[in-house]
Amino acid sequence: MVAHSVVFWENIDVKIDFPTRTIFEIMPTTIKQLHQHIGQTVTLQGWVYNRRDSGKIAFLVIRDGTGLCQCVVTKSPQTDAFFEQARRLGQETALRVTGIVHANEKQVGGHELEVIGLDVVGESTDYPITPKAHGIEFLMRHRHLHFRSRRQWSILRVRHTVIDEIRQYFSRNGFTLIDTPIFAPAAGEGAQTLFEVDYFGDPVYLAQTGQLYLESACMAFGKVYCFGPTFRAEKSKTRRHLTEFWMVEPEVAYADLDDIVDLAEDFICAIVSRVLKEHRDDLEFLDRSLSDLEAIQKPFYRLTYSDAADLLHSDKAKSLLEDDLAVKSARVEELKKLIPEKEAMASAQGVKQWKKDKAAAEVLSHREELDDLEEEVRNIPHHMELAANFEWGKDLGGSDETIISRLHDRPVVVTHYPRACKAFYMKKNARDDRLCNNFDLLAPQGYGEIIGGSQREDDLDELLAQIKHESLEQKDYEWYLDLRRYGTVPHSGFGLGVERTVAWLCGLKHIRETIPFPRMMGKFYP
């Protein structure tokens, strides 16, 4: 059939023929927008997330990057041309599917598509990440496919919102974005965590922080921030460490320690509020406690470093770890009994396949849990010893931060660490020259440090003394010292690690899930 339309050009009638649209030419929409099209015919463009069929009905769960939708293909004269194909579609087959939108709160996404047309765009066979459970090593090797799964999709959506809110927050509050270098001639933090690069015959280093450069910009713009990848060559395999991660760092002129702590507190509340507003469904899917996040309100708890040391020595800390040891030891014994039972079910005769698959998946999950728990049970006595024997003057370790943050239901700001365990650029405290005006912000529920910051040393003589004390080359920092020679002012800043923040917000055990392609010690593929 041909439709006709008449247009006018230079006063001459021209008749143009337009073919009538087929069902595959209906303007595509997205799963996120289906609520606007109830009762209408639409086309979705996506991939097969899952498939099952029941005789004369095939159920396709489609994902399109905005959500998931069940598409129902019923055998009929209208679907004869593609019904058998729909029953055989492989996981992750790319397709366009056209159908009538129905509201259905029982289905994923709250809608369902009654399919009247299906067009395969790209076939997929033997997709490696099946709906069955897989070990984390396997998933990390297939990371380029891994974040197609719903869990990873939800996590990375939260990450997107965190990053967007970071940018919007600083724009709303009058900050100017300054892009700082990735190649740096000297250390910004500890020299032992530098990645060295050959720069046309000269050694330079991948940036640990943009802070030093950012300080020069804050003297020009007042309030600035940088946001980008940073690199730390720490030989650590803990759940909190990556060698490449993203950090946002604001710097504010005419700001002291209290000012910058207030900024950090407000900043965190803004991020949490935005994530709760836009990702309640994602957080619930990840089994994240919404009430824990809803409790993130100002003011946060504030402790001095000395208060934190006392807390580590307290009966509260001891009881927390003793309870941990008892509960986790009991769970280890429970898993040791449960795993053989599930293994037997997975290989038993006469058991339905779906039950065997479920049992096999549970075995894999239980084994990973057991490995984690056995390591924790081995480490708890050591952590108890570290806490009980914590010496004033040492930096807080990861286990120390975990204890302190678990003893609070909101973030904890720990201030005034000993100067000896902190960076050379931190401001000496006016009342006690053993201390510096710095802070760490610890996320609750054991997630530990997500922000570290300080007031910067603005006195030239003090800064020179610290550079000499730490055996740094003064010539490498002459440009930085100029900031103290020409119009020095009190100024402060902090750095927030995006991945640690996302891990906390999503309730994740390991930071590796919070970045599309994690870089860890010994792991950099793909």
C-alpha positions as CSV (number, residue, x, y, z in Angstrom):
1,M,0.0,0.0,0.0
2,V,1.3,3.5,-0.7
3,A,0.3,6.7,1.0
4,H,0.5,10.1,-0.8
5,S,1.5,13.5,0.5
6,V,1.5,16.8,-1.4
7,V,4.2,19.4,-0.7
8,F,4.7,22.8,-2.2
9,W,8.0,24.2,-3.5
10,E,8.4,27.3,-5.6
11,N,4.6,27.3,-6.3
12,I,4.9,23.9,-8.2
13,D,2.7,20.9,-6.9
14,V,4.9,17.9,-6.4
15,K,3.4,14.5,-5.5
16,I,5.8,12.3,-3.4
17,D,5.1,8.6,-2.5
18,F,5.8,7.4,1.0
19,P,5.6,3.7,1.8
20,T,3.4,2.8,4.8
21,R,5.5,2.0,7.9
22,T,5.9,-1.7,8.8
23,I,5.8,-2.7,12.4
24,F,9.6,-2.5,12.5
25,E,9.5,1.1,11.5
26,I,7.5,2.2,14.5
27,M,9.5,4.9,16.4
28,P,11.6,3.0,19.0
29,T,11.2,3.9,22.7
30,T,13.0,2.7,25.8
31,I,11.9,0.4,28.6
32,K,12.2,3.4,31.0
33,Q,9.6,5.3,29.0
34,L,7.1,2.4,28.7
35,H,4.8,4.1,31.4
36,Q,4.1,6.8,28.8
37,H,2.8,4.2,26.2
38,I,0.3,2.0,28.0
39,G,-2.0,0.4,25.4
40,Q,0.2,1.6,22.5
41,T,2.3,-0.3,20.0
42,V,6.0,0.4,20.5
43,T,9.4,-1.0,19.4
44,L,12.2,-1.8,21.9
45,Q,15.8,-2.2,20.8
46,G,17.9,-4.3,23.1
47,W,19.3,-7.7,24.0
48,V,17.9,-11.0,25.4
49,Y,18.6,-11.0,29.1
50,N,16.8,-14.3,29.7
51,R,14.4,-16.6,27.9
52,R,12.0,-19.4,28.7
53,D,9.0,-21.0,26.9
54,S,6.0,-22.9,27.8
55,G,4.4,-24.7,24.9
56,K,2.7,-22.0,22.8
57,I,4.1,-19.1,24.7
58,A,7.7,-17.8,24.8
59,F,8.8,-15.3,27.5
60,L,11.7,-13.0,26.6
61,V,13.2,-10.7,29.2
62,I,14.7,-7.9,27.2
63,R,17.2,-5.3,28.5
64,D,18.0,-2.1,26.6
65,G,20.3,-0.2,28.9
66,T,17.4,1.6,30.7
67,G,15.7,-1.4,32.3
68,L,14.3,-4.9,31.9
69,C,10.9,-5.8,30.3
70,Q,9.2,-9.2,29.8
71,C,8.1,-9.6,26.2
72,V,5.4,-12.3,25.7
73,V,5.3,-14.1,22.3
74,T,2.1,-16.2,21.9
75,K,1.8,-18.6,19.0
76,S,-0.7,-17.3,16.5
77,P,-1.1,-16.6,12.8
78,Q,0.4,-13.2,13.4
79,T,3.5,-14.6,15.1
80,D,4.0,-17.7,13.0
81,A,6.8,-16.1,11.1
82,F,9.0,-15.7,14.1
83,F,7.6,-17.8,17.0
84,E,9.9,-20.7,16.6
85,Q,12.8,-18.3,16.3
86,A,11.8,-16.6,19.5
87,R,11.9,-19.9,21.4
88,R,15.5,-20.5,20.3
89,L,17.0,-17.1,20.8
90,G,20.4,-17.2,22.6
91,Q,21.2,-15.1,25.7
92,E,22.4,-11.7,24.6
93,T,21.0,-11.9,21.1
94,A,20.5,-8.3,19.9
95,L,17.0,-7.7,18.6
96,R,14.1,-5.3,17.9
97,V,10.8,-6.3,19.3
98,T,7.5,-4.6,18.6
99,G,4.4,-5.0,20.7
100,I,1.6,-3.6,22.7
101,V,2.5,-2.2,26.2
102,H,0.5,-3.5,29.2
103,A,1.0,-2.4,32.8
104,N,1.9,-5.4,35.0
105,E,3.3,-4.7,38.5
106,K,4.2,-8.3,39.0
107,Q,6.8,-8.3,36.2
108,V,10.2,-6.8,36.3
109,G,10.0,-3.1,35.5
110,G,6.3,-3.0,36.0
111,H,5.3,-3.5,32.3
112,E,4.9,-6.2,29.8
113,L,5.0,-6.3,26.0
114,E,2.5,-8.3,23.9
115,V,4.8,-9.1,21.0
116,I,3.5,-8.7,17.4
117,G,6.9,-8.4,15.6
118,L,10.5,-9.5,16.2
119,D,13.6,-8.7,14.2
120,V,17.0,-10.3,15.1
121,V,19.8,-7.8,14.7
122,G,22.8,-9.8,16.0
123,E,22.8,-13.4,17.0
124,S,24.5,-14.7,20.2
125,T,25.4,-18.3,20.8
126,D,27.1,-19.9,23.8
127,Y,27.2,-16.7,25.8
128,P,29.8,-17.4,28.6
129,I,28.0,-15.7,31.5
130,T,24.9,-17.8,31.9
131,P,22.2,-17.3,34.5
132,K,24.0,-19.9,36.6
133,A,26.4,-18.7,39.2
134,H,30.1,-18.1,38.3
135,G,33.2,-17.6,40.4
136,I,34.6,-14.1,40.8
137,E,37.8,-14.9,38.9
138,F,35.8,-16.1,35.9
139,L,33.6,-13.0,36.0
140,M,36.7,-10.7,36.3
141,R,38.2,-12.4,33.2
142,H,34.9,-11.7,31.4
143,R,34.5,-8.2,32.8
144,H,33.8,-6.8,29.3
145,L,30.6,-8.9,29.4
146,H,30.1,-9.0,33.2
147,F,28.5,-5.6,33.6
148,R,25.6,-6.7,31.3
149,S,24.3,-8.6,34.3
150,R,21.6,-6.8,36.4
151,R,23.7,-6.6,39.5
152,Q,26.6,-4.9,37.8
153,W,24.2,-2.8,35.7
154,S,22.6,-1.5,39.0
155,I,26.0,-0.8,40.6
156,L,27.3,1.2,37.6
157,R,24.1,3.2,37.3
158,V,24.6,4.3,40.9
159,R,28.2,5.2,40.1
160,H,27.0,7.3,37.2
161,T,24.6,9.2,39.5
162,V,27.4,9.7,42.1
163,I,29.7,11.2,39.5
164,D,26.9,13.4,38.1
165,E,26.0,14.7,41.6
166,I,29.6,15.4,42.3
167,R,29.8,17.7,39.3
168,Q,26.4,19.3,39.9
169,Y,27.2,19.9,43.6
170,F,30.3,21.8,42.9
171,S,28.7,23.7,40.0
172,R,25.8,24.7,42.3
173,N,28.2,25.9,44.9
174,G,30.4,28.1,42.8
175,F,33.4,25.9,42.2
176,T,35.5,26.0,39.0
177,L,36.7,22.7,37.5
178,I,40.5,22.6,37.0
179,D,42.0,19.7,35.1
180,T,45.3,18.7,36.8
181,P,48.1,16.7,35.2
182,I,48.3,12.9,35.1
183,F,52.1,13.0,34.8
184,A,53.8,14.5,37.9
185,P,57.5,15.2,38.5
186,A,57.3,14.3,42.2
187,A,55.3,12.7,44.9
188,G,52.1,14.2,46.2
189,E,51.6,11.5,48.8
190,G,54.0,8.8,49.9
191,A,56.9,8.2,47.4
192,Q,56.7,4.5,48.0
193,T,53.3,4.3,46.1
194,L,54.5,6.0,42.9
195,F,54.2,4.4,39.4
196,E,57.3,5.5,37.5
197,V,57.0,6.3,33.7
198,D,59.7,7.0,31.2
199,Y,58.9,10.5,29.9
200,F,61.2,10.9,26.8
201,G,64.2,9.7,28.9
202,D,63.2,11.5,32.1
203,P,61.5,9.7,35.0
204,V,58.0,11.0,35.9
205,Y,55.2,9.5,37.9
206,L,51.5,8.8,37.5
207,A,49.6,11.3,39.6
208,Q,48.6,10.2,43.1
209,T,46.6,13.4,43.6
210,G,45.9,16.6,41.8
211,Q,46.0,18.5,45.1
212,L,49.3,20.4,44.8
213,Y,48.4,21.8,41.4
214,L,44.9,22.5,42.5
215,E,46.2,24.7,45.3
216,S,47.7,27.0,42.7
217,A,44.3,27.3,41.0
218,C,42.4,28.1,44.2
219,M,44.6,31.1,44.6
220,A,43.2,32.3,41.3
221,F,39.6,31.2,41.5
222,G,38.9,30.9,45.2
223,K,36.9,27.6,45.0
224,V,38.1,24.9,42.6
225,Y,38.0,21.1,42.2
226,C,39.6,18.5,40.0
227,F,38.2,15.1,39.0
228,G,40.0,12.3,37.3
229,P,41.9,9.1,37.6
230,T,44.6,8.7,40.2
231,F,47.2,5.9,40.7
232,R,48.7,4.3,43.8
233,A,51.3,1.5,43.6
234,E,50.4,0.0,47.0
235,K,51.1,-3.7,47.1
236,S,47.8,-4.4,48.7
237,K,45.1,-7.0,47.8
238,T,42.5,-5.8,50.3
239,R,38.9,-5.3,49.3
240,R,39.4,-1.5,49.6
241,H,42.3,-1.1,47.2
242,L,42.7,-0.5,43.5
243,T,45.8,0.7,41.7
244,E,43.8,3.0,39.5
245,F,40.7,4.8,40.8
246,W,38.8,8.1,40.4
247,M,39.0,10.9,42.9
248,V,37.4,14.3,43.2
249,E,39.4,16.9,45.1
250,P,38.0,20.4,46.1
251,E,40.3,23.1,47.3
252,V,39.0,26.3,49.0
253,A,40.9,29.6,49.7
254,Y,40.3,31.3,53.0
255,A,39.1,28.0,54.6
256,D,40.3,26.4,57.8
257,L,39.8,22.8,59.0
258,D,36.2,23.4,60.3
259,D,35.2,25.0,57.0
260,I,36.4,22.0,55.0
261,V,34.9,19.4,57.3
262,D,31.5,21.2,57.0
263,L,31.8,21.1,53.2
264,A,32.6,17.4,53.2
265,E,29.7,16.7,55.5
266,D,27.2,18.6,53.2
267,F,28.8,17.1,50.1
268,I,28.2,13.5,51.4
269,C,24.6,14.3,52.4
270,A,23.9,15.6,48.9
271,I,25.3,12.5,47.2
272,V,23.4,10.1,49.5
273,S,20.1,12.1,49.0
274,R,20.5,12.0,45.2
275,V,21.2,8.3,45.1
276,L,18.2,7.5,47.4
277,K,16.0,9.6,45.3
278,E,16.9,8.0,41.9
279,H,18.0,4.5,42.8
280,R,15.8,3.0,45.5
281,D,14.9,0.0,43.2
282,D,18.6,-0.6,42.4
283,L,19.6,-0.5,46.0
284,E,16.8,-2.8,47.0
285,F,17.9,-5.3,44.3
286,L,21.4,-5.1,45.7
287,D,19.9,-5.9,49.2
288,R,21.2,-2.5,50.5
289,S,19.5,-1.3,53.7
290,L,17.7,1.9,52.7
291,S,17.2,2.8,56.4
292,D,21.0,2.8,56.9
293,L,21.4,5.3,54.1
294,E,18.4,7.4,55.2
295,A,20.1,7.8,58.6
296,I,22.9,9.8,56.8
297,Q,22.0,13.2,58.1
298,K,24.0,16.1,59.5
299,P,25.7,16.4,61.9
300,F,28.1,13.6,61.6
301,Y,30.0,12.2,64.6
302,R,33.3,14.0,65.3
303,L,36.3,12.4,67.1
304,T,39.9,13.5,67.6
305,Y,42.6,11.0,66.7
306,S,43.2,10.6,70.4
307,D,39.5,9.8,71.0
308,A,39.7,7.2,68.2
309,A,42.8,5.6,69.8
310,D,40.9,5.4,73.1
311,L,37.9,3.8,71.3
312,L,40.2,1.1,69.9
313,H,41.4,0.3,73.4
314,S,37.8,0.1,74.8
315,D,35.6,-2.8,75.8
316,K,33.2,-1.8,73.0
317,A,35.8,-2.6,70.4
318,K,36.8,-5.8,72.1
319,S,33.2,-7.0,72.4
320,L,32.5,-6.2,68.7
321,L,35.4,-8.4,67.5
322,E,34.6,-11.2,70.0
323,D,31.0,-11.3,68.8
324,D,32.3,-11.3,65.2
325,L,34.5,-14.2,65.8
326,A,31.7,-16.2,67.4
327,V,29.2,-15.5,64.7
328,K,31.5,-16.1,61.8
329,S,33.0,-19.2,63.2
330,A,29.5,-20.6,63.6
331,R,28.7,-19.7,60.0
332,V,31.9,-21.5,58.8
333,E,30.8,-24.7,60.5
334,E,27.3,-24.3,59.1
335,L,28.6,-23.9,55.5
336,K,30.9,-26.9,55.9
337,K,27.9,-29.0,56.5
338,L,25.7,-27.3,53.9
339,I,28.0,-27.5,50.9
340,P,28.2,-31.3,50.7
341,E,24.4,-31.4,51.0
342,K,24.0,-29.0,48.0
343,E,26.7,-30.9,46.1
344,A,24.8,-34.1,46.5
345,M,21.6,-32.5,45.3
346,A,23.4,-31.0,42.2
347,S,24.5,-34.5,41.1
348,A,21.5,-36.5,42.3
349,Q,19.4,-38.7,39.9
350,G,15.7,-37.9,39.5
351,V,16.0,-34.3,40.6
352,K,14.5,-31.7,38.2
353,Q,17.2,-29.8,36.3
354,W,16.3,-26.4,37.6
355,K,16.7,-27.7,41.1
356,K,20.1,-29.1,40.2
357,D,21.2,-25.9,38.6
358,K,20.0,-23.9,41.7
359,A,21.9,-26.3,44.0
360,A,25.1,-26.0,41.9
361,A,24.8,-22.2,42.0
362,E,24.4,-22.3,45.8
363,V,27.5,-24.5,46.1
364,L,29.5,-21.9,44.3
365,S,28.1,-19.0,46.3
366,H,28.6,-20.9,49.6
367,R,32.2,-21.8,48.7
368,E,33.0,-18.1,48.0
369,E,31.4,-17.1,51.3
370,L,33.3,-19.9,53.1
371,D,36.6,-18.7,51.7
372,D,35.9,-15.1,52.8
373,L,34.7,-16.1,56.2
374,E,37.7,-18.4,56.9
375,E,40.0,-15.6,56.0
376,E,38.1,-13.2,58.3
377,V,38.1,-15.7,61.2
378,R,41.9,-16.1,60.8
379,N,42.3,-12.3,60.8
380,I,40.0,-11.3,63.6
381,P,42.4,-12.3,66.4
382,H,45.1,-10.2,64.7
383,H,42.7,-7.2,64.4
384,M,41.9,-7.6,68.1
385,E,45.6,-7.5,68.9
386,L,46.2,-4.5,66.7
387,A,43.3,-2.6,68.3
388,A,44.2,-3.4,71.9
389,N,47.9,-2.5,71.3
390,F,47.3,0.5,69.1
391,E,50.1,3.1,69.8
392,W,49.5,6.8,69.7
393,G,51.4,8.2,66.8
394,K,50.6,5.5,64.2
395,D,48.2,6.0,61.4
396,L,44.9,4.3,61.6
397,G,44.9,1.1,59.6
398,G,42.1,-0.5,57.6
399,S,41.0,-2.7,60.5
400,D,41.1,0.2,62.9
401,E,38.8,2.3,60.6
402,T,36.5,-0.7,60.3
403,I,36.1,-1.0,64.0
404,I,35.5,2.7,64.5
405,S,33.0,3.0,61.7
406,R,31.1,-0.1,62.8
407,L,30.6,1.5,66.2
408,H,28.6,4.4,64.6
409,D,25.4,4.6,62.6
410,R,26.5,7.7,60.7
411,P,29.8,8.8,59.2
412,V,32.6,9.6,61.6
413,V,35.0,12.5,61.2
414,V,38.4,11.8,62.8
415,T,40.5,14.9,63.2
416,H,44.0,16.0,64.3
417,Y,46.3,13.1,63.5
418,P,49.9,13.2,64.5
419,R,52.0,15.1,62.0
420,A,54.5,12.3,61.8
421,C,52.1,9.9,60.1
422,K,50.6,12.4,57.6
423,A,51.7,14.3,54.5
424,F,54.2,17.1,54.6
425,Y,51.7,19.8,53.3
426,M,49.3,19.5,56.2
427,K,49.0,22.5,58.6
428,K,50.6,22.3,62.0
429,N,48.1,22.6,64.8
430,A,48.5,25.9,66.6
431,R,47.8,24.4,70.1
432,D,49.8,21.2,69.8
433,D,52.6,21.1,67.3
434,R,52.6,17.2,67.4
435,L,49.3,17.4,65.5
436,C,48.1,18.6,62.1
437,N,44.8,20.1,61.1
438,N,43.5,17.2,59.1
439,F,40.6,14.8,59.0
440,D,39.4,11.5,57.6
441,L,35.7,10.8,57.1
442,L,34.8,7.2,57.7
443,A,31.6,5.7,56.3
444,P,29.5,3.6,58.7
445,Q,28.9,-0.1,58.7
446,G,32.6,-0.9,58.5
447,Y,33.4,0.8,55.2
448,G,36.1,3.1,56.6
449,E,37.7,6.0,54.9
450,I,36.0,7.6,51.9
451,I,37.4,11.1,52.4
452,G,40.8,12.4,53.5
453,G,41.6,16.1,53.8
454,S,43.3,18.9,55.7
455,Q,44.1,22.5,56.1
456,R,47.2,23.1,54.1
457,E,50.4,24.5,55.5
458,D,50.4,28.2,54.4
459,D,53.5,29.3,56.3
460,L,56.6,29.1,54.0
461,D,59.1,28.4,56.7
462,E,57.1,25.6,58.2
463,L,56.6,24.0,54.7
464,L,60.3,24.3,54.0
465,A,61.1,22.6,57.3
466,Q,58.7,19.7,56.5
467,I,60.1,19.2,53.1
468,K,63.6,19.0,54.6
469,H,62.4,16.7,57.4
470,E,60.9,14.2,54.9
471,S,64.1,14.3,52.8
472,L,62.2,15.6,49.7
473,E,64.0,17.6,47.0
474,Q,63.2,21.3,47.5
475,K,63.8,22.0,43.8
476,D,60.9,19.7,42.8
477,Y,58.6,21.9,44.9
478,E,59.8,25.4,44.1
479,W,56.6,26.2,42.1
480,Y,54.5,24.9,45.0
481,L,56.5,27.1,47.5
482,D,55.8,30.1,45.3
483,L,52.2,29.9,46.4
484,R,53.4,30.7,49.9
485,R,55.7,33.5,48.7
486,Y,53.1,35.5,46.7
487,G,49.9,36.1,48.7
488,T,49.6,33.1,50.9
489,V,46.2,32.5,52.7
490,P,44.7,29.8,54.8
491,H,43.3,27.2,52.5
492,S,41.9,23.6,52.8
493,G,40.8,20.7,50.7
494,F,40.0,17.0,50.6
495,G,39.8,14.0,48.3
496,L,36.9,11.6,47.9
497,G,37.4,8.2,46.3
498,V,34.5,7.5,44.0
499,E,34.9,3.7,44.2
500,R,35.0,3.5,48.0
501,T,31.9,5.7,48.1
502,V,30.0,3.6,45.6
503,A,31.0,0.4,47.5
504,W,29.5,1.9,50.7
505,L,26.3,3.2,49.0
506,C,25.7,-0.1,47.3
507,G,26.7,-2.3,50.3
508,L,29.4,-4.1,48.5
509,K,32.1,-6.3,50.0
510,H,34.7,-5.6,47.4
511,I,35.6,-2.4,45.6
512,R,36.4,-4.2,42.3
513,E,32.7,-4.2,41.4
514,T,32.4,-0.4,41.5
515,I,34.5,0.4,38.4
516,P,34.0,-0.9,34.9
517,F,37.5,-2.3,34.5
518,P,39.2,-2.7,37.8
519,R,43.0,-2.5,38.1
520,M,44.4,-4.4,41.1
521,M,47.7,-5.8,42.1
522,G,48.4,-8.6,39.5
523,K,45.1,-8.1,37.7
524,F,44.8,-5.9,34.6
525,Y,42.9,-8.0,32.0
526,P,40.8,-7.1,30.1
